[in-house]
Amino acid sequence: MNRGTFLRKTALASAFGLVGADRLWAQWMNTETMEKIAPLGIQLFSLPKVLEQDFEGGIALLAEMGYTELELFGPFSFSADSAKADWKNVAPLLGFSGSGLFGRSPEGVGALLAEHGLTVPSVHTDLDTLEHHIEAFASLKSVLGVEYITLPAIPDSRRKTLDDYKKMADTFNNIGSKAREFGLKFAYHNHGYGLQETKGVTPFEVMIDATDPETVFLEMDVFWTVAGRADPVAYLKKYSGRYHLMHLKDMKPKVHFSGDGSDAAQWMQLFPNMTTAGDGALDLKGIITTAHAHGAKHFFVEQDLVEDPKTALKKSFDYLTRA
């Protein structure tokens, strides 16, 4: 499922966290040996309304919080028409329409980010753009220093069967090889589907095992990995050196998809369980320590369309950067 379809189906869901005694206990247990993350980034889909209303002010706010890396989300001006059409359809439901560079030039955004000491190691984009317009990202690399072009989700029409996952491995290999030609790296962000065994195998593993470890990298979202009944620590070890990127948020209480996580309705059910880092039940301490040990390079807080981002995103930053 592409980002547009996902957002269209999940626009009415909101993430929230409740603070209670169990949160305080978990925080006390986990901060004692929490491995400090530096630098720490933020996926901009956490606060798109703020950025659309005042892009310069929103960027300054993130820098003031202490974030030093950004991960952008598409579509961009050069994205495939299909991605733009999806975005146009969902924008009225979301209450904002900004994406990519929020109507600004790469040079203008680059100057603003340099002023605040911010970099952009990764961007999210759709599969159609990666397959047919990947050369356009070369300009973002030259101006903004983008290194990773990351697929946030596989369209649901292209992951219905095990054979689809096998074919997607070939697609990923082609994209990864092409990305390298432009000095870029391709990464795949798994949204929690394909992690449960079917016919004696796990579709996600079948796909990743068939990809080139030199050109196809991974971004783990700890929330969706747990939702799919997978163990983040086990996967970080199994695919050591492949997970270059991480999305960090917490879950309260710890829950799983009602099914295999393949449809947006199951995703919507879990949005209320999404919460600020340190406020939930995930073993972020263990996950982060393992990620560091197995090659993770960039960590991004992501709380999709979080309410009160000024408070929530600062809380996540403070928790994750404690020495």
C-alpha positions as CSV (number, residue, x, y, z in Angstrom):
1,M,0.0,0.0,0.0
2,N,1.4,3.4,-0.9
3,R,1.5,6.3,1.5
4,G,-1.5,8.0,-0.1
5,T,-3.8,5.0,0.2
6,F,-2.7,4.4,3.8
7,L,-3.3,8.0,4.7
8,R,-6.7,8.0,3.0
9,K,-7.8,5.1,5.1
10,T,-6.2,6.2,8.4
11,A,-6.8,9.9,8.4
12,L,-9.4,9.8,11.1
13,A,-7.1,7.7,13.5
14,S,-5.1,9.7,16.1
15,A,-2.2,8.6,18.3
16,F,-2.3,9.4,22.0
17,G,-0.5,8.3,25.1
18,L,-1.7,8.0,28.7
19,V,0.7,8.7,31.6
20,G,0.4,6.6,34.7
21,A,2.2,4.6,37.3
22,D,3.2,1.9,34.9
23,R,4.8,4.5,32.6
24,L,6.8,5.8,35.5
25,W,7.9,2.4,36.5
26,A,9.0,1.5,32.9
27,Q,10.8,4.8,32.6
28,W,12.7,4.2,35.9
29,M,13.6,0.7,34.8
30,N,14.9,1.8,31.3
31,T,16.7,5.0,31.7
32,E,19.4,3.7,34.0
33,T,21.4,2.2,31.2
34,M,19.7,3.8,28.1
35,E,22.2,4.1,25.4
36,K,22.3,7.7,24.3
37,I,21.4,8.4,20.7
38,A,23.4,11.2,19.0
39,P,22.6,12.5,16.6
40,L,18.8,12.0,16.8
41,G,16.5,12.7,13.9
42,I,12.8,13.3,13.3
43,Q,10.5,12.1,10.5
44,L,8.6,15.2,9.4
45,F,5.3,13.3,9.1
46,S,5.2,13.8,12.8
47,L,4.3,17.5,12.5
48,P,3.2,18.3,8.9
49,K,0.6,20.8,9.9
50,V,3.1,22.9,11.8
51,L,5.4,22.9,8.8
52,E,2.7,23.8,6.4
53,Q,1.6,26.7,8.5
54,D,5.1,28.0,9.2
55,F,7.9,26.0,7.6
56,E,10.7,28.2,8.8
57,G,9.3,28.3,12.3
58,G,8.7,24.5,12.4
59,I,12.3,23.8,11.4
60,A,13.6,26.3,14.0
61,L,11.4,24.5,16.6
62,L,12.9,21.1,15.8
63,A,16.4,22.5,16.0
64,E,15.6,24.2,19.4
65,M,14.4,20.8,20.7
66,G,17.8,19.3,19.8
67,Y,17.0,17.3,16.6
68,T,19.8,17.4,14.1
69,E,18.6,15.1,11.3
70,L,15.4,15.2,9.3
71,E,13.7,12.5,7.2
72,L,11.4,14.0,4.6
73,F,8.2,12.4,3.1
74,G,6.8,12.6,-0.4
75,P,5.4,13.3,-2.8
76,F,8.0,15.8,-4.2
77,S,7.6,18.0,-7.2
78,F,9.3,15.4,-9.3
79,S,7.3,12.4,-8.0
80,A,5.3,10.1,-10.2
81,D,1.8,11.3,-11.2
82,S,0.3,8.4,-9.3
83,A,1.8,9.6,-6.1
84,K,0.7,13.1,-6.6
85,A,-2.9,11.9,-7.4
86,D,-3.0,9.8,-4.2
87,W,-1.8,12.8,-2.2
88,K,-4.4,15.1,-3.8
89,N,-7.1,12.7,-2.8
90,V,-6.1,12.4,0.8
91,A,-5.1,16.0,1.5
92,P,-8.6,17.2,2.3
93,L,-9.1,14.4,4.9
94,L,-5.8,15.2,6.5
95,G,-6.3,19.0,6.8
96,F,-3.0,19.8,5.1
97,S,-1.4,19.4,1.7
98,G,2.3,20.1,2.2
99,S,4.9,17.4,1.5
100,G,8.3,17.0,0.1
101,L,10.0,20.4,0.3
102,F,6.7,22.2,1.2
103,G,6.7,24.2,-2.0
104,R,10.3,25.5,-1.6
105,S,13.3,25.0,-3.7
106,P,16.1,22.6,-2.7
107,E,18.5,25.5,-2.5
108,G,16.1,27.4,-0.2
109,V,15.5,24.5,2.1
110,G,19.3,23.7,2.1
111,A,20.1,27.2,3.2
112,L,17.5,27.1,6.0
113,L,18.7,23.8,7.3
114,A,22.3,24.9,7.2
115,E,21.4,27.9,9.3
116,H,20.0,25.5,12.0
117,G,22.6,22.8,11.7
118,L,20.2,20.2,10.3
119,T,20.9,17.5,7.7
120,V,18.7,15.2,5.6
121,P,20.1,11.7,5.5
122,S,16.9,10.1,4.3
123,V,13.6,10.8,2.4
124,H,10.5,8.6,2.0
125,T,9.1,8.1,-1.4
126,D,6.7,5.9,-3.3
127,L,7.5,2.8,-5.4
128,D,6.4,4.3,-8.7
129,T,8.8,7.1,-8.3
130,L,11.6,4.8,-7.3
131,E,11.0,2.6,-10.3
132,H,10.6,5.3,-12.9
133,H,12.0,8.6,-11.7
134,I,14.9,7.7,-9.4
135,E,17.3,10.0,-11.2
136,A,15.4,13.0,-9.7
137,F,16.8,12.3,-6.3
138,A,20.3,13.1,-7.5
139,S,19.4,16.8,-7.1
140,L,18.4,16.3,-3.5
141,K,21.7,14.5,-2.8
142,S,23.7,17.3,-4.3
143,V,21.9,20.1,-2.5
144,L,20.6,18.5,0.7
145,G,23.1,15.7,1.1
146,V,20.4,13.0,1.0
147,E,21.9,9.5,1.2
148,Y,18.9,7.1,1.6
149,I,15.8,7.0,-0.6
150,T,13.4,4.9,1.5
151,L,10.2,3.1,0.5
152,P,7.7,3.4,3.4
153,A,5.4,0.6,2.2
154,I,4.8,-1.8,-0.6
155,P,1.5,-1.1,-2.4
156,D,-1.0,-3.7,-1.2
157,S,-1.7,-4.8,-4.8
158,R,1.9,-5.9,-5.0
159,R,2.2,-8.0,-1.9
160,K,-0.9,-10.3,-1.9
161,T,1.0,-13.6,-2.4
162,L,4.3,-15.2,-1.5
163,D,5.2,-15.0,-5.2
164,D,4.6,-11.2,-5.0
165,Y,7.2,-10.9,-2.3
166,K,9.7,-12.9,-4.4
167,K,9.0,-10.6,-7.3
168,M,9.4,-7.6,-5.1
169,A,12.9,-8.8,-4.1
170,D,13.9,-8.5,-7.8
171,T,12.3,-5.0,-7.9
172,F,14.3,-4.0,-4.8
173,N,17.5,-5.3,-6.3
174,N,16.9,-3.3,-9.5
175,I,16.1,-0.1,-7.5
176,G,19.1,-0.6,-5.2
177,S,21.5,-1.1,-8.2
178,K,20.1,2.0,-9.9
179,A,20.3,4.1,-6.7
180,R,24.0,3.2,-6.4
181,E,24.6,4.6,-9.9
182,F,23.5,8.0,-8.5
183,G,25.5,7.7,-5.3
184,L,22.4,6.9,-3.3
185,K,21.3,4.0,-1.1
186,F,17.9,2.4,-1.2
187,A,16.2,1.3,2.0
188,Y,12.9,-0.4,2.7
189,H,10.7,0.5,5.7
190,N,8.5,-2.4,6.8
191,H,5.0,-1.5,8.0
192,G,4.3,-4.8,9.9
193,Y,2.8,-6.9,7.2
194,G,4.6,-10.0,5.9
195,L,6.1,-10.8,9.3
196,Q,3.9,-13.8,10.2
197,E,4.7,-17.3,8.9
198,T,2.6,-18.6,6.1
199,K,3.1,-21.9,4.3
200,G,6.1,-22.6,6.5
201,V,8.0,-19.4,5.6
202,T,7.9,-15.7,6.5
203,P,7.2,-13.5,3.4
204,F,9.4,-10.6,4.7
205,E,12.3,-12.9,5.2
206,V,11.8,-14.6,1.8
207,M,12.0,-11.2,0.2
208,I,14.9,-9.8,2.1
209,D,16.9,-13.0,1.8
210,A,16.7,-12.7,-2.0
211,T,18.0,-9.1,-2.0
212,D,21.5,-7.9,-2.4
213,P,22.9,-6.8,1.1
214,E,25.2,-4.4,-0.7
215,T,22.4,-2.4,-2.3
216,V,19.2,-3.0,-0.4
217,F,19.1,-1.7,3.2
218,L,16.4,-1.6,5.8
219,E,14.6,0.8,8.1
220,M,13.0,-0.7,11.1
221,D,9.9,0.8,12.7
222,V,9.9,-0.7,16.1
223,F,6.2,-0.1,16.6
224,W,5.0,-1.9,13.4
225,T,7.6,-4.7,13.9
226,V,6.1,-5.5,17.3
227,A,2.6,-5.1,15.9
228,G,3.4,-7.8,13.3
229,R,4.4,-10.2,16.1
230,A,8.1,-10.0,15.3
231,D,11.0,-9.3,17.7
232,P,13.0,-6.2,16.8
233,V,16.1,-7.4,18.6
234,A,16.0,-10.8,16.8
235,Y,15.7,-9.1,13.4
236,L,18.5,-6.6,14.1
237,K,20.7,-9.6,14.8
238,K,19.4,-11.8,11.9
239,Y,20.0,-9.0,9.4
240,S,23.1,-7.5,11.1
241,G,24.4,-4.6,9.0
242,R,21.2,-4.3,7.0
243,Y,19.2,-2.0,9.3
244,H,20.8,1.4,8.6
245,L,17.8,3.4,9.7
246,M,15.3,3.2,12.7
247,H,11.9,4.7,13.5
248,L,11.5,5.1,17.2
249,K,8.2,5.5,19.1
250,D,6.6,3.6,21.9
251,M,3.5,1.4,22.3
252,K,1.0,1.4,25.2
253,P,-0.1,-1.2,26.0
254,K,1.8,-3.8,23.9
255,V,-0.5,-5.1,21.2
256,H,-0.5,-7.0,17.9
257,F,-2.5,-6.8,14.7
258,S,-5.8,-8.6,14.9
259,G,-4.7,-10.4,11.7
260,D,-1.6,-10.4,9.5
261,G,-1.4,-6.6,9.3
262,S,-2.0,-6.6,5.5
263,D,-4.8,-4.1,5.4
264,A,-5.2,-0.5,6.6
265,A,-8.1,-1.3,9.0
266,Q,-5.8,-3.3,11.2
267,W,-3.3,-0.4,11.2
268,M,-6.0,1.9,12.3
269,Q,-6.9,-0.3,15.2
270,L,-3.4,0.2,16.7
271,F,-3.0,4.0,16.2
272,P,-4.4,4.7,19.7
273,N,-1.5,2.6,21.1
274,M,1.2,4.8,19.6
275,T,2.9,6.9,22.2
276,T,5.9,9.0,23.1
277,A,9.3,7.2,23.6
278,G,9.6,6.1,27.2
279,D,5.8,6.2,27.9
280,G,5.0,2.7,26.7
281,A,5.8,-1.0,27.0
282,L,8.5,-1.5,24.4
283,D,12.1,-2.4,25.5
284,L,13.6,0.6,23.7
285,K,16.7,0.3,25.8
286,G,17.4,-3.2,24.5
287,I,16.3,-2.4,20.9
288,I,18.6,0.7,20.7
289,T,21.6,-1.1,22.2
290,T,21.2,-3.9,19.8
291,A,20.7,-1.6,16.8
292,H,23.9,0.3,17.6
293,A,25.8,-3.0,17.9
294,H,24.5,-4.2,14.5
295,G,25.2,-1.2,12.3
296,A,22.2,1.2,12.7
297,K,23.4,4.6,11.5
298,H,20.4,7.0,11.8
299,F,17.5,7.1,14.3
300,F,14.3,9.0,13.7
301,V,11.5,9.7,16.1
302,E,8.2,9.2,14.3
303,Q,4.9,9.8,15.9
304,D,2.5,10.0,12.9
305,L,0.4,13.2,13.0
306,V,0.9,13.4,16.7
307,E,-1.3,15.7,18.7
308,D,0.6,18.5,20.4
309,P,4.0,17.8,18.6
310,K,5.7,20.6,20.6
311,T,5.3,18.6,23.8
312,A,5.4,15.0,22.5
313,L,8.4,15.3,20.2
314,K,10.4,17.1,22.9
315,K,9.6,14.4,25.4
316,S,10.8,11.7,23.0
317,F,14.0,13.7,22.3
318,D,14.8,14.1,26.0
319,Y,14.1,10.4,26.8
320,L,16.2,9.1,23.9
321,T,19.2,11.4,24.4
322,R,19.7,10.9,28.1
323,A,23.3,10.0,28.9
